[in-house]
Amino acid sequence: GIDPDKKLEHFSCFNDSQKVGDDDTQGAHGRGRLAFHLLCANADWYSRCGCKDTKISISSDDLQHYSMLSLLPEQQKHSVVANGRGTCVELTNFTTNLPDDETLLCILQNEFGWRLALNDKLKLYLNNTEVSVPINESRFESIDID
């Protein structure tokens, strides 16, 4: 989840990321969190870090400013509560015509399917429909590196 005590590190540095050098974490370029402005007018991050529940809201009209509210546990998104931690991003007020849901599900599956296959606790939804893990085969091999 997003640590509200370090909000400046998360939302004030475009093209910078705490995830640089972490191959296990998606998004090491520091651009994804604000890319929503290409599709819609508003983004809300519902996050739980430790025992702190927060909602961070940004409008595409003003990407340099955001609001952060503390949430009561019952105000938190169910998916975040069920996982115990993490972040759920909600995009609203779309400004761009998107493909139909079936096409979008395929795009999301192609883009994020490998991550979903590697981490069975990770879930991705489009309009309450879970993006399924593509058919895959796992193989484990030992290799020697000199």
N, CA, C and O atoms as a GROMACS GRO file, in nm:
protein
  584
    1GLY      N    1   0.081  -0.120   0.000
    1GLY     CA    2   0.000   0.000   0.000
    1GLY      C    3   0.085   0.126   0.000
    1GLY      O    4   0.207   0.120   0.010
    2ILE      N    5   0.019   0.236  -0.011
    2ILE     CA    6   0.086   0.366  -0.013
    2ILE      C    7   0.096   0.418   0.129
    2ILE      O    8  -0.005   0.431   0.198
    3ASP      N    9   0.216   0.447   0.173
    3ASP     CA   10   0.237   0.500   0.307
    3ASP      C   11   0.199   0.648   0.308
    3ASP      O   12   0.267   0.728   0.244
    4PRO      N   13   0.092   0.685   0.380
    4PRO     CA   14   0.049   0.825   0.379
    4PRO      C   15   0.152   0.920   0.440
    4PRO      O   16   0.151   1.040   0.412
    5ASP      N   17   0.241   0.866   0.522
    5ASP     CA   18   0.345   0.951   0.581
    5ASP      C   19   0.456   0.984   0.480
    5ASP      O   20   0.539   1.071   0.505
    6LYS      N   21   0.456   0.913   0.367
    6LYS     CA   22   0.556   0.937   0.263
    6LYS      C   23   0.488   0.977   0.133
    6LYS      O   24   0.537   0.943   0.024
    7LYS      N   25   0.376   1.049   0.142
    7LYS     CA   26   0.298   1.082   0.023
    7LYS      C   27   0.377   1.162  -0.080
    7LYS      O   28   0.355   1.146  -0.200
    8LEU      N   29   0.468   1.245  -0.036
    8LEU     CA   30   0.547   1.325  -0.131
    8LEU      C   31   0.635   1.235  -0.217
    8LEU      O   32   0.659   1.266  -0.334
    9GLU      N   33   0.682   1.124  -0.160
    9GLU     CA   34   0.766   1.032  -0.237
    9GLU      C   35   0.684   0.957  -0.342
    9GLU      O   36   0.739   0.916  -0.444
   10HIS      N   37   0.555   0.941  -0.318
   10HIS     CA   38   0.471   0.864  -0.409
   10HIS      C   39   0.411   0.948  -0.522
   10HIS      O   40   0.397   0.899  -0.634
   11PHE      N   41   0.374   1.071  -0.494
   11PHE     CA   42   0.296   1.148  -0.591
   11PHE      C   43   0.360   1.278  -0.637
   11PHE      O   44   0.302   1.347  -0.721
   12SER      N   45   0.474   1.314  -0.585
   12SER     CA   46   0.531   1.443  -0.622
   12SER      C   47   0.645   1.433  -0.722
   12SER      O   48   0.693   1.536  -0.771
   13CYS      N   49   0.691   1.313  -0.752
   13CYS     CA   50   0.808   1.298  -0.837
   13CYS      C   51   0.775   1.220  -0.963
   13CYS      O   52   0.792   1.098  -0.967
   14PHE      N   53   0.729   1.289  -1.065
   14PHE     CA   54   0.701   1.226  -1.193
   14PHE      C   55   0.834   1.180  -1.254
   14PHE      O   56   0.934   1.249  -1.241
   15ASN      N   57   0.835   1.064  -1.320
   15ASN     CA   58   0.955   1.003  -1.377
   15ASN      C   59   1.054   0.958  -1.271
   15ASN      O   60   1.174   0.948  -1.300
   16ASP      N   61   1.008   0.931  -1.151
   16ASP     CA   62   1.093   0.882  -1.044
   16ASP      C   63   1.013   0.776  -0.970
   16ASP      O   64   0.892   0.791  -0.952
   17SER      N   65   1.079   0.670  -0.927
   17SER     CA   66   1.007   0.563  -0.859
   17SER      C   67   1.094   0.498  -0.753
   17SER      O   68   1.214   0.483  -0.770
   18GLN      N   69   1.030   0.460  -0.642
   18GLN     CA   70   1.098   0.385  -0.537
   18GLN      C   71   1.122   0.241  -0.580
   18GLN      O   72   1.196   0.168  -0.515
   19LYS      N   73   1.059   0.199  -0.689
   19LYS     CA   74   1.065   0.060  -0.733
   19LYS      C   75   1.182   0.034  -0.828
   19LYS      O   76   1.199  -0.079  -0.872
   20VAL      N   77   1.262   0.134  -0.860
   20VAL     CA   78   1.374   0.117  -0.952
   20VAL      C   79   1.467   0.010  -0.895
   20VAL      O   80   1.502   0.012  -0.777
   21GLY      N   81   1.506  -0.084  -0.980
   21GLY     CA   82   1.596  -0.191  -0.937
   21GLY      C   83   1.525  -0.308  -0.873
   21GLY      O   84   1.591  -0.405  -0.835
   22ASP      N   85   1.394  -0.303  -0.859
   22ASP     CA   86   1.316  -0.412  -0.800
   22ASP      C   87   1.245  -0.486  -0.912
   22ASP      O   88   1.137  -0.446  -0.955
   23ASP      N   89   1.306  -0.595  -0.959
   23ASP     CA   90   1.250  -0.670  -1.071
   23ASP      C   91   1.119  -0.738  -1.037
   23ASP      O   92   1.045  -0.780  -1.126
   24ASP      N   93   1.089  -0.750  -0.908
   24ASP     CA   94   0.967  -0.818  -0.865
   24ASP      C   95   0.847  -0.724  -0.859
   24ASP      O   96   0.735  -0.768  -0.832
   25THR      N   97   0.869  -0.597  -0.884
   25THR     CA   98   0.762  -0.499  -0.868
   25THR      C   99   0.733  -0.430  -1.000
   25THR      O  100   0.823  -0.381  -1.068
   26GLN      N  101   0.606  -0.427  -1.036
   26GLN     CA  102   0.561  -0.359  -1.158
   26GLN      C  103   0.575  -0.208  -1.138
   26GLN      O  104   0.545  -0.157  -1.030
   27GLY      N  105   0.619  -0.138  -1.239
   27GLY     CA  106   0.616   0.008  -1.236
   27GLY      C  107   0.738   0.072  -1.176
   27GLY      O  108   0.730   0.127  -1.066
   28ALA      N  109   0.850   0.067  -1.243
   28ALA     CA  110   0.972   0.125  -1.189
   28ALA      C  111   1.011   0.255  -1.258
   28ALA      O  112   1.123   0.303  -1.239
   29HIS      N  113   0.922   0.312  -1.336
   29HIS     CA  114   0.957   0.432  -1.411
   29HIS      C  115   0.898   0.560  -1.353
   29HIS      O  116   0.941   0.669  -1.390
   30GLY      N  117   0.801   0.550  -1.263
   30GLY     CA  118   0.743   0.668  -1.201
   30GLY      C  119   0.645   0.743  -1.289
   30GLY      O  120   0.621   0.861  -1.266
   31ARG      N  121   0.588   0.676  -1.390
   31ARG     CA  122   0.495   0.743  -1.480
   31ARG      C  123   0.354   0.689  -1.469
   31ARG      O  124   0.258   0.762  -1.495
   32GLY      N  125   0.339   0.566  -1.433
   32GLY     CA  126   0.209   0.500  -1.435
   32GLY      C  127   0.103   0.566  -1.350
   32GLY      O  128  -0.014   0.571  -1.389
   33ARG      N  129   0.141   0.615  -1.236
   33ARG     CA  130   0.042   0.671  -1.143
   33ARG      C  131  -0.031   0.793  -1.199
   33ARG      O  132  -0.142   0.824  -1.154
   34LEU      N  133   0.028   0.862  -1.294
   34LEU     CA  134  -0.038   0.980  -1.352
   34LEU      C  135  -0.082   0.959  -1.496
   34LEU      O  136  -0.134   1.051  -1.559
   35ALA      N  137  -0.062   0.840  -1.549
   35ALA     CA  138  -0.098   0.813  -1.689
   35ALA      C  139  -0.249   0.812  -1.711
   35ALA      O  140  -0.295   0.817  -1.825
   36PHE      N  141  -0.326   0.804  -1.603
   36PHE     CA  142  -0.472   0.801  -1.616
   36PHE      C  143  -0.525   0.921  -1.694
   36PHE      O  144  -0.629   0.911  -1.759
   37HIS      N  145  -0.454   1.034  -1.689
   37HIS     CA  146  -0.504   1.156  -1.753
   37HIS      C  147  -0.521   1.141  -1.905
   37HIS      O  148  -0.588   1.222  -1.968
   38LEU      N  149  -0.460   1.038  -1.962
   38LEU     CA  150  -0.478   1.012  -2.105
   38LEU      C  151  -0.614   0.949  -2.136
   38LEU      O  152  -0.659   0.952  -2.250
   39LEU      N  153  -0.679   0.893  -2.034
   39LEU     CA  154  -0.805   0.821  -2.053
   39LEU      C  155  -0.924   0.884  -1.985
   39LEU      O  156  -1.036   0.878  -2.036
   40CYS      N  157  -0.901   0.945  -1.869
   40CYS     CA  158  -1.014   0.990  -1.789
   40CYS      C  159  -0.979   1.114  -1.708
   40CYS      O  160  -0.863   1.157  -1.703
   41ALA      N  161  -1.080   1.169  -1.645
   41ALA     CA  162  -1.062   1.294  -1.571
   41ALA      C  163  -1.018   1.275  -1.427
   41ALA      O  164  -0.954   1.363  -1.369
   42ASN      N  165  -1.051   1.160  -1.367
   42ASN     CA  166  -1.024   1.143  -1.224
   42ASN      C  167  -0.970   1.004  -1.192
   42ASN      O  168  -1.005   0.905  -1.255
   43ALA      N  169  -0.882   1.001  -1.092
   43ALA     CA  170  -0.832   0.874  -1.039
   43ALA      C  171  -0.831   0.882  -0.888
   43ALA      O  172  -0.793   0.983  -0.829
   44ASP      N  173  -0.876   0.773  -0.826
   44ASP     CA  174  -0.876   0.762  -0.680
   44ASP      C  175  -0.801   0.636  -0.641
   44ASP      O  176  -0.831   0.527  -0.689
   45TRP      N  177  -0.702   0.652  -0.554
   45TRP     CA  178  -0.626   0.540  -0.501
   45TRP      C  179  -0.679   0.511  -0.362
   45TRP      O  180  -0.673   0.597  -0.274
   46TYR      N  181  -0.730   0.390  -0.340
   46TYR     CA  182  -0.771   0.343  -0.208
   46TYR      C  183  -0.660   0.252  -0.159
   46TYR      O  184  -0.630   0.151  -0.223
   47SER      N  185  -0.598   0.288  -0.047
   47SER     CA  186  -0.479   0.215  -0.008
   47SER      C  187  -0.477   0.185   0.142
   47SER      O  188  -0.532   0.259   0.223
   48ARG      N  189  -0.413   0.073   0.175
   48ARG     CA  190  -0.389   0.037   0.314
   48ARG      C  191  -0.242   0.003   0.329
   48ARG      O  192  -0.190  -0.086   0.262
   49CYS      N  193  -0.177   0.076   0.417
   49CYS     CA  194  -0.036   0.052   0.449
   49CYS      C  195  -0.027   0.041   0.601
   49CYS      O  196  -0.058   0.137   0.672
   50GLY      N  197   0.014  -0.074   0.650
   50GLY     CA  198   0.010  -0.096   0.794
   50GLY      C  199  -0.134  -0.093   0.839
   50GLY      O  200  -0.217  -0.167   0.788
   51CYS      N  201  -0.164  -0.008   0.934
   51CYS     CA  202  -0.302   0.004   0.982
   51CYS      C  203  -0.366   0.135   0.936
   51CYS      O  204  -0.466   0.178   0.993
   52LYS      N  205  -0.308   0.198   0.834
   52LYS     CA  206  -0.360   0.326   0.785
   52LYS      C  207  -0.433   0.308   0.653
   52LYS      O  208  -0.376   0.259   0.556
   53ASP      N  209  -0.560   0.348   0.650
   53ASP     CA  210  -0.642   0.345   0.530
   53ASP      C  211  -0.653   0.486   0.475
   53ASP      O  212  -0.686   0.580   0.548
   54THR      N  213  -0.626   0.501   0.344
   54THR     CA  214  -0.631   0.634   0.283
   54THR      C  215  -0.697   0.629   0.146
   54THR      O  216  -0.706   0.524   0.081
   55LYS      N  217  -0.742   0.747   0.103
   55LYS     CA  218  -0.792   0.767  -0.032
   55LYS      C  219  -0.719   0.890  -0.087
   55LYS      O  220  -0.720   0.997  -0.027
   56ILE      N  221  -0.656   0.871  -0.202
   56ILE     CA  222  -0.584   0.979  -0.268
   56ILE      C  223  -0.656   1.007  -0.399
   56ILE      O  224  -0.680   0.916  -0.477
   57SER      N  225  -0.690   1.132  -0.423
   57SER     CA  226  -0.764   1.171  -0.542
   57SER      C  227  -0.686   1.273  -0.623
   57SER      O  228  -0.629   1.368  -0.568
   58ILE      N  229  -0.684   1.251  -0.756
   58ILE     CA  230  -0.617   1.344  -0.847
   58ILE      C  231  -0.709   1.368  -0.966
   58ILE      O  232  -0.774   1.276  -1.015
   59SER      N  233  -0.712   1.493  -1.011
   59SER     CA  234  -0.789   1.530  -1.129
   59SER      C  235  -0.693   1.557  -1.244
   59SER      O  236  -0.585   1.613  -1.223
   60SER      N  237  -0.731   1.518  -1.364
   60SER     CA  238  -0.645   1.542  -1.480
   60SER      C  239  -0.628   1.691  -1.509
   60SER      O  240  -0.534   1.731  -1.580
   61ASP      N  241  -0.717   1.773  -1.456
   61ASP     CA  242  -0.706   1.919  -1.473
   61ASP      C  243  -0.587   1.977  -1.398
   61ASP      O  244  -0.538   2.085  -1.432
   62ASP      N  245  -0.540   1.905  -1.294
   62ASP     CA  246  -0.434   1.958  -1.209
   62ASP      C  247  -0.354   1.841  -1.152
   62ASP      O  248  -0.373   1.802  -1.037
   63LEU      N  249  -0.263   1.786  -1.233
   63LEU     CA  250  -0.188   1.667  -1.193
   63LEU      C  251  -0.086   1.694  -1.083
   63LEU      O  252  -0.036   1.600  -1.021
   64GLN      N  253  -0.055   1.820  -1.058
   64GLN     CA  254   0.046   1.851  -0.957
   64GLN      C  255  -0.011   1.858  -0.816
   64GLN      O  256   0.064   1.863  -0.719
   65HIS      N  257  -0.143   1.857  -0.805
   65HIS     CA  258  -0.205   1.865  -0.673
   65HIS      C  259  -0.299   1.747  -0.653
   65HIS      O  260  -0.363   1.701  -0.747
   66TYR      N  261  -0.307   1.700  -0.532
   66TYR     CA  262  -0.392   1.587  -0.500
   66TYR      C  263  -0.445   1.604  -0.359
   66TYR      O  264  -0.392   1.682  -0.279
   67SER      N  265  -0.550   1.530  -0.329
   67SER     CA  266  -0.601   1.531  -0.192
   67SER      C  267  -0.582   1.393  -0.133
   67SER      O  268  -0.594   1.292  -0.203
   68MET      N  269  -0.554   1.388  -0.005
   68MET     CA  270  -0.539   1.262   0.066
   68MET      C  271  -0.627   1.266   0.189
   68MET      O  272  -0.615   1.355   0.274
   69LEU      N  273  -0.716   1.168   0.198
   69LEU     CA  274  -0.807   1.158   0.311
   69LEU      C  275  -0.782   1.030   0.388
   69LEU      O  276  -0.756   0.925   0.328
   70SER      N  277  -0.790   1.038   0.519
   70SER     CA  278  -0.789   0.916   0.600
   70SER      C  279  -0.926   0.852   0.592
   70SER      O  280  -1.028   0.921   0.596
   71LEU      N  281  -0.928   0.720   0.580
   71LEU     CA  282  -1.054   0.647   0.573
   71LEU      C  283  -1.073   0.563   0.699
   71LEU      O  284  -0.977   0.517   0.760
   72LEU      N  285  -1.198   0.545   0.736
   72LEU     CA  286  -1.231   0.447   0.838
   72LEU      C  287  -1.222   0.310   0.771
   72LEU      O  288  -1.244   0.300   0.650
   73PRO      N  289  -1.192   0.205   0.845
   73PRO     CA  290  -1.181   0.072   0.783
   73PRO      C  291  -1.304   0.033   0.701
   73PRO      O  292  -1.289  -0.032   0.597
   74GLU      N  293  -1.423   0.071   0.745
   74GLU     CA  294  -1.545   0.034   0.671
   74GLU      C  295  -1.561   0.114   0.541
   74GLU      O  296  -1.645   0.080   0.458
   75GLN      N  297  -1.482   0.220   0.522
   75GLN     CA  298  -1.487   0.299   0.399
   75GLN      C  299  -1.389   0.245   0.294
   75GLN      O  300  -1.392   0.287   0.178
   76GLN      N  301  -1.303   0.154   0.334
   76GLN     CA  302  -1.201   0.101   0.245
   76GLN      C  303  -1.261   0.004   0.143
   76GLN      O  304  -1.362  -0.061   0.171
   77LYS      N  305  -1.201  -0.005   0.026
   77LYS     CA  306  -1.245  -0.097  -0.079
   77LYS      C  307  -1.231  -0.242  -0.030
   77LYS      O  308  -1.134  -0.278   0.036
   78HIS      N  309  -1.331  -0.322  -0.064
   78HIS     CA  310  -1.333  -0.461  -0.019
   78HIS      C  311  -1.208  -0.537  -0.062
   78HIS      O  312  -1.153  -0.616   0.015
   79SER      N  313  -1.162  -0.514  -0.184
   79SER     CA  314  -1.045  -0.587  -0.234
   79SER      C  315  -0.920  -0.558  -0.151
   79SER      O  316  -0.836  -0.646  -0.132
   80VAL      N  317  -0.907  -0.436  -0.103
   80VAL     CA  318  -0.792  -0.400  -0.020
   80VAL      C  319  -0.807  -0.464   0.118
   80VAL      O  320  -0.710  -0.517   0.173
   81VAL      N  321  -0.928  -0.460   0.173
   81VAL     CA  322  -0.954  -0.521   0.304
   81VAL      C  323  -0.928  -0.671   0.298
   81VAL      O  324  -0.864  -0.728   0.388
   82ALA      N  325  -0.977  -0.736   0.194
   82ALA     CA  326  -0.963  -0.881   0.181
   82ALA      C  327  -0.816  -0.922   0.173
   82ALA      O  328  -0.778  -1.029   0.222
   83ASN      N  329  -0.734  -0.839   0.110
   83ASN     CA  330  -0.592  -0.870   0.097
   83ASN      C  331  -0.512  -0.830   0.222
   83ASN      O  332  -0.402  -0.880   0.244
   84GLY      N  333  -0.569  -0.742   0.302
   84GLY     CA  334  -0.500  -0.697   0.423
   84GLY      C  335  -0.409  -0.578   0.401
   84GLY      O  336  -0.370  -0.510   0.496
   85ARG      N  337  -0.374  -0.552   0.277
   85ARG     CA  338  -0.288  -0.439   0.241
   85ARG      C  339  -0.295  -0.420   0.091
   85ARG      O  340  -0.350  -0.504   0.020
   86GLY      N  341  -0.239  -0.312   0.043
   86GLY     CA  342  -0.232  -0.289  -0.100
   86GLY      C  343  -0.310  -0.167  -0.144
   86GLY      O  344  -0.352  -0.085  -0.062
   87THR      N  345  -0.329  -0.156  -0.274
   87THR     CA  346  -0.392  -0.038  -0.333
   87THR      C  347  -0.487  -0.080  -0.444
   87THR      O  348  -0.458  -0.170  -0.523
   88CYS      N  349  -0.601  -0.013  -0.448
   88CYS     CA  350  -0.700  -0.030  -0.554
   88CYS      C  351  -0.717   0.107  -0.620
   88CYS      O  352  -0.745   0.205  -0.551
   89VAL      N  353  -0.701   0.114  -0.751
   89VAL     CA  354  -0.716   0.241  -0.822
   89VAL      C  355  -0.847   0.239  -0.899
   89VAL      O  356  -0.877   0.145  -0.972
   90GLU      N  357  -0.926   0.345  -0.882
   90GLU     CA  358  -1.053   0.360  -0.952
   90GLU      C  359  -1.043   0.477  -1.048
   90GLU      O  360  -1.012   0.589  -1.007
   91LEU      N  361  -1.069   0.452  -1.176
   91LEU     CA  362  -1.068   0.557  -1.278
   91LEU      C  363  -1.212   0.592  -1.311
   91LEU      O  364  -1.296   0.504  -1.330
   92THR      N  365  -1.242   0.723  -1.319
   92THR     CA  366  -1.379   0.767  -1.348
   92THR      C  367  -1.378   0.882  -1.447
   92THR      O  368  -1.275   0.945  -1.472
   93ASN      N  369  -1.496   0.909  -1.502
   93ASN     CA  370  -1.516   1.019  -1.597
   93ASN      C  371  -1.424   1.007  -1.718
   93ASN      O  372  -1.341   1.093  -1.745
   94PHE      N  373  -1.442   0.896  -1.789
   94PHE     CA  374  -1.358   0.869  -1.907
   94PHE      C  375  -1.382   0.974  -2.015
   94PHE      O  376  -1.496   1.015  -2.041
   95THR      N  377  -1.273   1.016  -2.076
   95THR     CA  378  -1.278   1.118  -2.181
   95THR      C  379  -1.245   1.061  -2.318
   95THR      O  380  -1.258   1.130  -2.419
   96THR      N  381  -1.203   0.937  -2.321
   96THR     CA  382  -1.163   0.870  -2.444
   96THR      C  383  -1.252   0.749  -2.467
   96THR      O  384  -1.283   0.676  -2.373
   97ASN      N  385  -1.292   0.729  -2.591
   97ASN     CA  386  -1.368   0.608  -2.622
   97ASN      C  387  -1.276   0.488  -2.614
   97ASN      O  388  -1.171   0.483  -2.678
   98LEU      N  389  -1.316   0.392  -2.534
   98LEU     CA  390  -1.237   0.272  -2.516
   98LEU      C  391  -1.296   0.158  -2.597
   98LEU      O  392  -1.414   0.163  -2.634
   99PRO      N  393  -1.216   0.056  -2.624
   99PRO     CA  394  -1.272  -0.063  -2.690
   99PRO      C  395  -1.378  -0.127  -2.600
   99PRO      O  396  -1.389  -0.093  -2.483
  100ASP      N  397  -1.455  -0.219  -2.656
  100ASP     CA  398  -1.555  -0.289  -2.575
  100ASP      C  399  -1.485  -0.371  -2.466
  100ASP      O  400  -1.365  -0.396  -2.474
  101ASP      N  401  -1.562  -0.413  -2.366
  101ASP     CA  402  -1.506  -0.483  -2.250
  101ASP      C  403  -1.430  -0.609  -2.289
  101ASP      O  404  -1.324  -0.637  -2.233
  102GLU      N  405  -1.482  -0.685  -2.384
  102GLU     CA  406  -1.416  -0.810  -2.424
  102GLU      C  407  -1.277  -0.782  -2.481
  102GLU      O  408  -1.182  -0.853  -2.451
  103THR      N  409  -1.267  -0.679  -2.563
  103THR     CA  410  -1.137  -0.641  -2.620
  103THR      C  411  -1.044  -0.591  -2.512
  103THR      O  412  -0.926  -0.625  -2.510
  104LEU      N  413  -1.096  -0.509  -2.420
  104LEU     CA  414  -1.014  -0.459  -2.310
  104LEU      C  415  -0.964  -0.571  -2.221
  104LEU      O  416  -0.849  -0.570  -2.178
  105LEU      N  417  -1.050  -0.670  -2.194
  105LEU     CA  418  -1.008  -0.784  -2.112
  105LEU      C  419  -0.892  -0.857  -2.179
  105LEU      O  420  -0.797  -0.898  -2.111
  106CYS      N  421  -0.897  -0.874  -2.310
  106CYS     CA  422  -0.788  -0.938  -2.384
  106CYS      C  423  -0.659  -0.856  -2.374
  106CYS      O  424  -0.551  -0.911  -2.355
  107ILE      N  425  -0.672  -0.726  -2.389
  107ILE     CA  426  -0.555  -0.637  -2.379
  107ILE      C  427  -0.493  -0.647  -2.240
  107ILE      O  428  -0.371  -0.660  -2.228
  108LEU      N  429  -0.576  -0.641  -2.137
  108LEU     CA  430  -0.526  -0.650  -1.999
  108LEU      C  431  -0.463  -0.786  -1.973
  108LEU      O  432  -0.361  -0.795  -1.904
  109GLN      N  433  -0.524  -0.891  -2.025
  109GLN     CA  434  -0.469  -1.026  -2.007
  109GLN      C  435  -0.332  -1.037  -2.074
  109GLN      O  436  -0.240  -1.095  -2.017
  110ASN      N  437  -0.318  -0.981  -2.194
  110ASN     CA  438  -0.189  -0.985  -2.263
  110ASN      C  439  -0.083  -0.902  -2.191
  110ASN      O  440   0.033  -0.942  -2.184
  111GLU      N  441  -0.123  -0.789  -2.138
  111GLU     CA  442  -0.029  -0.698  -2.072
  111GLU      C  443   0.012  -0.746  -1.932
  111GLU      O  444   0.130  -0.738  -1.896
  112PHE      N  445  -0.083  -0.797  -1.856
  112PHE     CA  446  -0.057  -0.829  -1.715
  112PHE      C  447  -0.069  -0.978  -1.683
  112PHE      O  448  -0.052  -1.017  -1.568
  113GLY      N  449  -0.099  -1.062  -1.783
  113GLY     CA  450  -0.120  -1.204  -1.759
  113GLY      C  451  -0.002  -1.273  -1.695
  113GLY      O  452  -0.020  -1.358  -1.607
  114TRP      N  453   0.119  -1.238  -1.737
  114TRP     CA  454   0.237  -1.302  -1.679
  114TRP      C  455   0.247  -1.276  -1.530
  114TRP      O  456   0.285  -1.364  -1.453
  115ARG      N  457   0.213  -1.152  -1.489
  115ARG     CA  458   0.221  -1.118  -1.346
  115ARG      C  459   0.111  -1.190  -1.268
  115ARG      O  460   0.134  -1.236  -1.157
  116LEU      N  461  -0.007  -1.200  -1.328
  116LEU     CA  462  -0.117  -1.272  -1.263
  116LEU      C  463  -0.083  -1.420  -1.248
  116LEU      O  464  -0.119  -1.482  -1.148
  117ALA      N  465  -0.014  -1.477  -1.347
  117ALA     CA  466   0.024  -1.617  -1.342
  117ALA      C  467   0.129  -1.643  -1.234
  117ALA      O  468   0.128  -1.747  -1.170
  118LEU      N  469   0.219  -1.548  -1.215
  118LEU     CA  470   0.326  -1.565  -1.116
  118LEU      C  471   0.281  -1.537  -0.973
  118LEU      O  472   0.342  -1.587  -0.878
  119ASN      N  473   0.175  -1.458  -0.957
  119ASN     CA  474   0.130  -1.422  -0.822
  119ASN      C  475  -0.020  -1.446  -0.812
  119ASN      O  476  -0.100  -1.362  -0.854
  120ASP      N  477  -0.057  -1.560  -0.756
  120ASP     CA  478  -0.200  -1.596  -0.750
  120ASP      C  479  -0.279  -1.510  -0.652
  120ASP      O  480  -0.402  -1.518  -0.651
  121LYS      N  481  -0.212  -1.429  -0.571
  121LYS     CA  482  -0.284  -1.338  -0.480
  121LYS      C  483  -0.320  -1.206  -0.548
  121LYS      O  484  -0.403  -1.131  -0.497
  122LEU      N  485  -0.258  -1.179  -0.660
  122LEU     CA  486  -0.283  -1.055  -0.732
  122LEU      C  487  -0.407  -1.069  -0.818
  122LEU      O  488  -0.423  -1.169  -0.889
  123LYS      N  489  -0.496  -0.970  -0.813
  123LYS     CA  490  -0.619  -0.973  -0.891
  123LYS      C  491  -0.632  -0.841  -0.967
  123LYS      O  492  -0.592  -0.736  -0.919
  124LEU      N  493  -0.688  -0.850  -1.087
  124LEU     CA  494  -0.713  -0.733  -1.170
  124LEU      C  495  -0.854  -0.745  -1.224
  124LEU      O  496  -0.894  -0.850  -1.274
  125TYR      N  497  -0.930  -0.636  -1.212
  125TYR     CA  498  -1.071  -0.637  -1.253
  125TYR      C  499  -1.098  -0.525  -1.352
  125TYR      O  500  -1.037  -0.418  -1.347
  126LEU      N  501  -1.191  -0.552  -1.442
  126LEU     CA  502  -1.245  -0.452  -1.532
  126LEU      C  503  -1.396  -0.455  -1.516
  126LEU      O  504  -1.461  -0.554  -1.552
  127ASN      N  505  -1.451  -0.348  -1.462
  127ASN     CA  506  -1.597  -0.342  -1.440
  127ASN      C  507  -1.649  -0.466  -1.368
  127ASN      O  508  -1.746  -0.527  -1.412
  128ASN      N  509  -1.584  -0.501  -1.259
  128ASN     CA  510  -1.621  -0.615  -1.174
  128ASN      C  511  -1.599  -0.752  -1.238
  128ASN      O  512  -1.642  -0.852  -1.182
  129THR      N  513  -1.536  -0.758  -1.354
  129THR     CA  514  -1.501  -0.885  -1.417
  129THR      C  515  -1.352  -0.908  -1.398
  129THR      O  516  -1.270  -0.825  -1.437
  130GLU      N  517  -1.318  -1.021  -1.338
  130GLU     CA  518  -1.178  -1.050  -1.313
  130GLU      C  519  -1.106  -1.083  -1.444
  130GLU      O  520  -1.156  -1.160  -1.527
  131VAL      N  521  -0.989  -1.024  -1.461
  131VAL     CA  522  -0.904  -1.057  -1.576
  131VAL      C  523  -0.843  -1.194  -1.546
  131VAL      O  524  -0.772  -1.211  -1.447
  132SER      N  525  -0.870  -1.290  -1.632
  132SER     CA  526  -0.826  -1.427  -1.606
  132SER      C  527  -0.679  -1.446  -1.643
  132SER      O  528  -0.623  -1.375  -1.726
  133VAL      N  529  -0.620  -1.543  -1.577
  133VAL     CA  530  -0.482  -1.580  -1.606
  133VAL      C  531  -0.481  -1.656  -1.739
  133VAL      O  532  -0.558  -1.750  -1.756
  134PRO      N  533  -0.396  -1.616  -1.832
  134PRO     CA  534  -0.393  -1.688  -1.959
  134PRO      C  535  -0.345  -1.832  -1.939
  134PRO      O  536  -0.276  -1.863  -1.842
  135ILE      N  537  -0.382  -1.918  -2.031
  135ILE     CA  538  -0.335  -2.056  -2.026
  135ILE      C  539  -0.182  -2.053  -2.028
  135ILE      O  540  -0.122  -1.988  -2.114
  136ASN      N  541  -0.122  -2.123  -1.934
  136ASN     CA  542   0.024  -2.118  -1.925
  136ASN      C  543   0.076  -2.249  -1.868
  136ASN      O  544   0.000  -2.332  -1.818
  137GLU      N  545   0.204  -2.265  -1.877
  137GLU     CA  546   0.271  -2.382  -1.823
  137GLU      C  547   0.389  -2.333  -1.741
  137GLU      O  548   0.470  -2.254  -1.790
  138SER      N  549   0.399  -2.379  -1.618
  138SER     CA  550   0.511  -2.341  -1.533
  138SER      C  551   0.617  -2.450  -1.538
  138SER      O  552   0.586  -2.569  -1.530
  139ARG      N  553   0.741  -2.407  -1.551
  139ARG     CA  554   0.853  -2.501  -1.548
  139ARG      C  555   0.958  -2.445  -1.454
  139ARG      O  556   0.985  -2.325  -1.453
  140PHE      N  557   1.015  -2.533  -1.377
  140PHE     CA  558   1.122  -2.494  -1.287
  140PHE      C  559   1.247  -2.572  -1.326
  140PHE      O  560   1.246  -2.694  -1.332
  141GLU      N  561   1.354  -2.500  -1.351
  141GLU     CA  562   1.480  -2.563  -1.389
  141GLU      C  563   1.592  -2.498  -1.312
  141GLU      O  564   1.592  -2.378  -1.286
  142SER      N  565   1.688  -2.580  -1.275
  142SER     CA  566   1.809  -2.528  -1.211
  142SER      C  567   1.912  -2.503  -1.320
  142SER      O  568   1.930  -2.584  -1.410
  143ILE      N  569   1.979  -2.391  -1.310
  143ILE     CA  570   2.086  -2.361  -1.405
  143ILE      C  571   2.210  -2.319  -1.328
  143ILE      O  572   2.201  -2.260  -1.220
  144ASP      N  573   2.323  -2.349  -1.382
  144ASP     CA  574   2.450  -2.308  -1.323
  144ASP      C  575   2.500  -2.185  -1.395
  144ASP      O  576   2.502  -2.179  -1.518
  145ILE      N  577   2.541  -2.087  -1.318
  145ILE     CA  578   2.595  -1.963  -1.374
  145ILE      C  579   2.738  -1.950  -1.325
  145ILE      O  580   2.765  -1.954  -1.205
  146ASP      N  581   2.828  -1.934  -1.417
  146ASP     CA  582   2.970  -1.918  -1.381
  146ASP      C  583   2.999  -1.777  -1.341
  146ASP      O  584   3.113  -1.745  -1.306
   0.00000   0.00000   0.00000
